[in-house]
Amino acid sequence: MYYCYHNKKVLLVYKDDQEFLNCYEIEEEEIVTSVKDCKTPEEIEKKIEEYLAKQNIKH
């Protein structure tokens, strides 16, 4: 999974279970702010994993 913060959005790029490449854009202010405030890549990945689990998005 790859991610980036751009224009007040978090962009995720990942392969799903069928190896299809997906791009997912998150605009929800709560998660964007949370990711932006993280200090380490591990913190960012944890926040994103929590969001994906909450939204039932498989990656």
Secondary structure, DSSP 8 states (H G I E B T S, - for coil): -EEEEETTEEEEEEE-TT--EEEEEE--HHHHHHHHT-SSHHHHHHHHHHHHHHTT---
